[in-house]
């Protein structure tokens, strides 16, 4: 049982790290000397690195908000799991933790879908970067983690 508990906590921490990196990293779209993320558009020229704030369009602000919410809900889910681990009655399920984790996965999915659809209209010649891929990797892991919390029961 201890190995399962450690595995679940490790999976949760990996998901949280993936979400933080994908939200903060400057590689949602890359190509040539240009890289864009949720916060800045950066250009490398003449050995210098010049960044300007991301556009004020509604879709990028929606993606920013959804990714921040995903990180927060994943973090709150971890806190809730630790609290329920010590306070939940024997045989109880981690429903509160599961709800937060599933909501985090839905926020990541919605943010990545909005970015995918709207980026195609606004930016040409750029490929998706590693931060975008990390967001898509975090989505199923987060969903699986939430489903594990639904099934998981507290044992003494």
Backbone as CSV, one residue per row, in Angstrom:
resi,resn,N_x,N_y,N_z,CA_x,CA_y,CA_z,C_x,C_y,C_z
1,UNK,0.826,-1.197,0.000,0.000,0.000,0.000,0.869,1.260,0.000
2,UNK,1.993,1.183,0.675,2.890,2.328,0.731,3.453,2.658,-0.645
3,UNK,3.743,1.617,-1.437,4.250,1.847,-2.791,3.199,2.504,-3.672
4,UNK,1.954,2.109,-3.519,0.870,2.737,-4.287,0.740,4.202,-3.894
5,UNK,0.789,4.471,-2.609,0.695,5.842,-2.113,1.845,6.693,-2.634
6,UNK,3.054,6.168,-2.590,4.204,6.907,-3.111,4.094,7.109,-4.616
7,UNK,3.595,6.103,-5.325,3.405,6.218,-6.767,2.394,7.291,-7.130
8,UNK,1.299,7.349,-6.388,0.271,8.359,-6.641,0.820,9.756,-6.364
9,UNK,1.537,9.913,-5.274,2.115,11.225,-4.941,3.162,11.621,-5.977
10,UNK,3.985,10.676,-6.403,4.993,10.960,-7.424,4.342,11.357,-8.749
11,UNK,3.303,10.644,-9.156,2.569,10.996,-10.376,1.993,12.401,-10.271
12,UNK,1.440,12.721,-9.115,0.862,14.044,-8.912,1.936,15.133,-8.999
13,UNK,3.082,14.888,-8.404,4.167,15.872,-8.467,4.696,16.038,-9.887
14,UNK,4.787,14.942,-10.641,5.219,15.026,-12.034,4.237,15.864,-12.847
15,UNK,2.949,15.641,-12.630,1.929,16.413,-13.338,2.037,17.888,-12.987
16,UNK,2.216,18.193,-11.716,2.332,19.582,-11.280,3.555,20.246,-11.919
17,UNK,4.666,19.548,-11.988,5.870,20.095,-12.627,5.640,20.309,-14.114
18,UNK,5.003,19.346,-14.775,4.695,19.499,-16.205,3.823,20.724,-16.452
19,UNK,2.828,20.923,-15.608,1.936,22.074,-15.781,2.661,23.392,-15.541
20,UNK,3.501,23.445,-14.530,4.241,24.681,-14.250,5.195,24.998,-15.393
21,UNK,5.918,23.992,-15.877,6.868,24.215,-16.970,6.132,24.627,-18.240
22,UNK,5.038,23.951,-18.554,4.324,24.292,-19.787,3.689,25.672,-19.710
23,UNK,3.314,26.115,-18.541,2.727,27.445,-18.394,3.794,28.532,-18.458
24,UNK,4.966,28.272,-17.897,5.991,29.308,-17.784,7.005,29.316,-18.924
25,UNK,7.180,28.194,-19.609,8.224,28.094,-20.631,7.880,28.922,-21.867
26,UNK,8.917,29.389,-22.533,8.719,30.249,-23.705,8.861,29.468,-25.001
27,UNK,8.137,28.371,-25.106,8.246,27.559,-26.314,6.925,26.903,-26.672
28,UNK,5.852,27.654,-26.725,4.595,27.096,-27.203,4.613,27.028,-28.721
29,UNK,5.242,28.001,-29.363,5.442,27.982,-30.814,6.878,28.403,-31.088
30,UNK,7.574,27.650,-31.921,8.957,27.963,-32.256,9.154,27.845,-33.760
31,UNK,10.113,28.601,-34.257,10.453,28.528,-35.667,11.503,29.553,-36.012
32,UNK,12.618,29.094,-36.558,13.689,30.011,-36.933,14.221,30.765,-35.740
33,UNK,14.130,32.073,-35.804,14.614,32.926,-34.719,13.500,33.400,-33.796
34,UNK,12.311,32.856,-33.952,11.162,33.321,-33.192,10.645,32.231,-32.268
35,UNK,10.277,32.628,-31.069,9.575,31.726,-30.153,8.481,32.518,-29.455
36,UNK,7.338,31.894,-29.319,6.222,32.542,-28.626,5.720,31.624,-27.533
37,UNK,5.168,32.249,-26.532,4.545,31.483,-25.465,3.269,32.201,-25.048
38,UNK,2.796,31.898,-23.878,1.566,32.518,-23.408,1.779,33.952,-22.959
39,UNK,3.012,34.331,-22.710,3.286,35.629,-22.111,4.067,36.564,-23.015
40,UNK,5.000,36.037,-23.810,5.881,36.884,-24.617,6.065,36.312,-26.021
41,UNK,6.371,37.202,-26.944,6.830,36.841,-28.283,8.285,37.276,-28.363
42,UNK,9.182,36.335,-28.593,10.608,36.635,-28.557,11.247,36.410,-29.923
43,UNK,12.255,37.232,-30.209,12.971,37.179,-31.470,14.460,37.255,-31.180
44,UNK,15.216,36.354,-31.793,16.667,36.356,-31.659,17.251,36.972,-32.918
45,UNK,17.976,38.075,-32.747,18.599,38.719,-33.904,19.905,39.376,-33.486
46,UNK,20.919,39.227,-34.331,22.240,39.821,-34.095,22.796,39.465,-32.724
47,UNK,22.581,38.226,-32.296,23.110,37.777,-31.020,22.327,38.281,-29.818
48,UNK,21.287,39.058,-30.039,20.468,39.572,-28.934,19.128,38.861,-28.871
49,UNK,18.496,39.035,-27.764,17.215,38.395,-27.514,16.221,39.483,-27.165
50,UNK,15.240,39.701,-28.026,14.281,40.779,-27.822,12.883,40.186,-27.665
51,UNK,12.232,40.536,-26.566,10.897,40.001,-26.289,9.897,41.147,-26.158
52,UNK,8.703,40.890,-26.652,7.600,41.828,-26.477,6.442,41.076,-25.850
53,UNK,5.587,41.764,-25.115,4.453,41.074,-24.481,3.555,40.402,-25.517
54,UNK,2.913,39.339,-25.090,1.977,38.646,-25.978,0.818,39.577,-26.305
55,UNK,0.130,39.239,-27.350,-0.979,40.093,-27.782,-2.065,40.156,-26.715
56,UNK,-2.875,41.174,-26.785,-3.973,41.344,-25.836,-5.266,40.730,-26.337
57,UNK,-5.160,39.819,-27.260,-6.360,39.196,-27.793,-7.014,38.332,-26.722
58,UNK,-8.319,38.178,-26.849,-9.075,37.435,-25.843,-8.664,35.969,-25.755
59,UNK,-8.333,35.368,-26.883,-8.044,33.935,-26.865,-6.765,33.623,-26.104
60,UNK,-5.736,34.471,-26.224,-4.491,34.197,-25.508,-4.690,34.433,-24.008
61,UNK,-5.515,35.407,-23.665,-5.819,35.634,-22.246,-6.623,34.479,-21.668
62,UNK,-7.493,33.882,-22.482,-8.246,32.713,-22.028,-7.311,31.531,-21.782
63,UNK,-6.351,31.334,-22.680,-5.383,30.241,-22.507,-4.536,30.488,-21.266
64,UNK,-4.092,31.729,-21.071,-3.320,32.066,-19.874,-4.108,31.738,-18.611
65,UNK,-5.366,32.163,-18.574,-6.207,31.933,-17.390,-6.433,30.444,-17.162
66,UNK,-6.701,29.705,-18.219,-6.961,28.273,-18.074,-5.727,27.525,-17.588
67,UNK,-4.558,27.895,-18.087,-3.343,27.212,-17.638,-3.012,27.560,-16.182
68,UNK,-3.233,28.789,-15.803,-3.015,29.161,-14.397,-4.001,28.425,-13.501
69,UNK,-5.257,28.343,-13.917,-6.247,27.595,-13.147,-5.871,26.117,-13.048
70,UNK,-5.331,25.561,-14.118,-4.917,24.162,-14.088,-3.811,23.940,-13.062
71,UNK,-2.837,24.843,-13.038,-1.755,24.728,-12.053,-2.308,24.864,-10.637
72,UNK,-3.168,25.834,-10.420,-3.738,26.046,-9.084,-4.580,24.860,-8.629
73,UNK,-5.441,24.352,-9.515,-6.284,23.234,-9.130,-5.466,21.973,-8.896
74,UNK,-4.411,21.771,-9.642,-3.535,20.630,-9.410,-2.827,20.763,-8.059
75,UNK,-2.384,21.967,-7.738,-1.745,22.207,-6.447,-2.744,22.027,-5.308
76,UNK,-3.947,22.582,-5.455,-4.974,22.420,-4.418,-5.382,20.959,-4.264
77,UNK,-5.345,20.234,-5.353,-5.647,18.806,-5.305,-4.600,18.064,-4.477
78,UNK,-3.337,18.435,-4.643,-2.275,17.815,-3.852,-2.436,18.134,-2.368
79,UNK,-2.766,19.378,-2.069,-3.001,19.775,-0.668,-4.202,19.023,-0.102
80,UNK,-5.265,18.928,-0.881,-6.462,18.215,-0.434,-6.160,16.735,-0.203
81,UNK,-5.329,16.151,-1.069,-4.965,14.751,-0.884,-4.207,14.552,0.416
82,UNK,-3.249,15.424,0.687,-2.488,15.305,1.939,-3.404,15.483,3.152
83,UNK,-4.329,16.431,3.063,-5.267,16.647,4.168,-6.164,15.428,4.350
84,UNK,-6.720,14.917,3.231,-7.612,13.765,3.328,-6.864,12.506,3.744
85,UNK,-5.605,12.427,3.433,-4.815,11.256,3.798,-4.771,11.082,5.313
86,UNK,-4.760,12.194,6.033,-4.682,12.115,7.483,-6.035,12.289,8.171
87,UNK,-7.010,12.874,7.503,-8.292,13.169,8.127,-9.458,12.289,7.665
88,UNK,-9.323,11.630,6.538,-10.410,10.838,5.976,-10.626,9.578,6.806
89,UNK,-11.889,9.184,6.941,-12.202,7.983,7.704,-11.749,6.743,6.927
90,UNK,-11.533,5.662,7.652,-11.068,4.425,7.032,-12.110,3.944,6.008
91,UNK,-11.643,3.595,4.820,-12.531,3.130,3.756,-13.084,4.241,2.892
92,UNK,-12.790,5.481,3.236,-13.296,6.617,2.466,-12.534,6.793,1.154
93,UNK,-13.201,7.430,0.225,-12.588,7.693,-1.079,-12.177,9.161,-1.158
94,UNK,-11.239,9.443,-2.039,-10.672,10.778,-2.185,-11.427,11.564,-3.264
95,UNK,-12.740,11.738,-3.071,-13.557,12.398,-4.091,-13.190,13.868,-4.278
96,UNK,-12.953,14.567,-3.190,-12.632,16.001,-3.273,-11.340,16.208,-4.064
97,UNK,-10.351,15.386,-3.783,-9.086,15.450,-4.509,-9.288,15.119,-5.983
98,UNK,-10.095,14.109,-6.253,-10.360,13.687,-7.629,-11.060,14.780,-8.428
99,UNK,-12.013,15.458,-7.814,-12.733,16.535,-8.512,-11.772,17.645,-8.897
100,UNK,-10.912,18.061,-7.990,-9.935,19.108,-8.298,-8.994,18.671,-9.423
101,UNK,-8.550,17.420,-9.383,-7.604,16.941,-10.386,-8.271,16.824,-11.760
102,UNK,-9.501,16.361,-11.805,-10.213,16.257,-13.081,-10.506,17.651,-13.637
103,UNK,-10.846,18.599,-12.772,-11.031,19.981,-13.234,-9.731,20.544,-13.809
104,UNK,-8.609,20.244,-13.171,-7.316,20.699,-13.697,-7.064,20.122,-15.082
105,UNK,-7.397,18.847,-15.277,-7.194,18.242,-16.598,-8.102,18.878,-17.642
106,UNK,-9.315,19.206,-17.272,-10.222,19.865,-18.217,-9.732,21.264,-18.577
107,UNK,-9.182,21.984,-17.614,-8.643,23.318,-17.895,-7.458,23.240,-18.862
108,UNK,-6.579,22.250,-18.658,-5.436,22.083,-19.564,-5.929,21.758,-20.967
109,UNK,-6.876,20.847,-21.063,-7.397,20.460,-22.368,-8.030,21.648,-23.086
110,UNK,-8.855,22.399,-22.386,-9.506,23.561,-23.007,-8.487,24.608,-23.442
111,UNK,-7.496,24.873,-22.597,-6.462,25.841,-22.952,-5.669,25.412,-24.169
112,UNK,-5.297,24.141,-24.232,-4.524,23.649,-25.375,-5.359,23.640,-26.653
113,UNK,-6.630,23.325,-26.543,-7.494,23.337,-27.731,-7.666,24.759,-28.247
114,UNK,-7.901,25.701,-27.354,-8.047,27.100,-27.780,-6.769,27.571,-28.455
115,UNK,-5.617,27.239,-27.865,-4.336,27.644,-28.457,-4.150,27.017,-29.835
116,UNK,-4.508,25.761,-29.968,-4.351,25.066,-31.249,-5.192,25.721,-32.336
117,UNK,-6.432,25.980,-32.029,-7.351,26.531,-33.032,-6.991,27.975,-33.377
118,UNK,-6.753,28.796,-32.395,-6.538,30.226,-32.632,-5.128,30.531,-33.130
119,UNK,-4.145,29.741,-32.770,-2.781,29.979,-33.231,-2.678,29.782,-34.735
120,UNK,-3.403,28.838,-35.254,-3.371,28.581,-36.695,-3.849,29.795,-37.485
121,UNK,-4.746,30.576,-36.904,-5.255,31.764,-37.578,-4.306,32.957,-37.478
122,UNK,-3.516,33.010,-36.405,-2.736,34.227,-36.169,-1.252,34.105,-36.513
123,UNK,-0.683,32.925,-36.460,0.755,32.763,-36.653,0.994,31.715,-37.734
124,UNK,1.807,32.080,-38.724,2.146,31.096,-39.749,3.663,30.887,-39.764
125,UNK,4.084,29.714,-40.118,5.513,29.418,-40.210,6.130,28.942,-38.916
126,UNK,5.358,28.832,-37.855,5.891,28.363,-36.582,5.370,26.962,-36.288
127,UNK,6.188,26.177,-35.633,5.797,24.846,-35.206,5.485,24.876,-33.718
128,UNK,4.749,23.876,-33.271,4.461,23.781,-31.846,5.728,23.425,-31.094
129,UNK,5.919,24.055,-29.937,7.116,23.841,-29.138,6.907,22.829,-28.027
130,UNK,7.945,22.631,-27.242,7.902,21.609,-26.207,6.918,21.949,-25.087
131,UNK,6.703,23.222,-24.798,5.770,23.586,-23.737,4.340,23.204,-24.119
132,UNK,4.023,23.365,-25.392,2.712,22.955,-25.897,2.551,21.439,-25.769
133,UNK,3.599,20.702,-26.108,3.556,19.240,-26.008,3.441,18.814,-24.551
134,UNK,4.142,19.492,-23.656,4.043,19.168,-22.232,2.632,19.373,-21.704
135,UNK,1.957,20.410,-22.195,0.573,20.635,-21.778,-0.310,19.466,-22.221
136,UNK,-0.113,18.996,-23.446,-0.910,17.867,-23.928,-0.535,16.566,-23.222
137,UNK,0.710,16.416,-22.791,1.099,15.235,-22.024,0.500,15.299,-20.622
138,UNK,0.434,16.490,-20.045,-0.110,16.649,-18.699,-1.612,16.362,-18.656
139,UNK,-2.315,16.630,-19.758,-3.761,16.418,-19.761,-4.168,14.983,-19.454
140,UNK,-3.713,13.965,-20.211,-4.169,12.607,-19.875,-3.621,12.117,-18.534
141,UNK,-2.402,12.536,-18.195,-1.863,12.134,-16.900,-2.709,12.688,-15.755
142,UNK,-3.130,13.921,-15.906,-3.971,14.561,-14.893,-5.333,13.868,-14.798
143,UNK,-5.888,13.527,-15.937,-7.174,12.832,-15.955,-7.047,11.442,-15.330
144,UNK,-6.008,10.716,-15.674,-5.775,9.389,-15.098,-5.573,9.494,-13.588
145,UNK,-4.826,10.504,-13.167,-4.610,10.713,-11.738,-5.926,10.977,-11.020
146,UNK,-6.791,11.790,-11.618,-8.094,12.049,-11.014,-8.937,10.795,-10.908
147,UNK,-8.884,9.950,-11.930,-9.625,8.690,-11.883,-9.045,7.739,-10.842
148,UNK,-7.730,7.770,-10.673,-7.104,6.951,-9.625,-7.591,7.400,-8.256
149,UNK,-7.707,8.703,-8.051,-8.182,9.202,-6.759,-9.628,8.792,-6.491
150,UNK,-10.443,8.648,-7.539,-11.817,8.204,-7.344,-11.832,6.745,-6.859
151,UNK,-10.969,5.926,-7.416,-10.935,4.507,-7.084,-10.231,4.257,-5.754
152,UNK,-9.237,5.067,-5.432,-8.403,4.878,-4.254,-9.225,4.998,-2.975
153,UNK,-9.035,4.061,-2.074,-9.675,4.095,-0.759,-8.593,4.190,0.332
154,UNK,-8.957,4.854,1.409,-8.005,4.958,2.517,-8.070,3.682,3.342
155,UNK,-6.906,3.113,3.565,-6.818,1.904,4.402,-5.880,2.188,5.562
156,UNK,-6.115,1.512,6.644,-5.273,1.667,7.818,-4.114,0.728,7.759
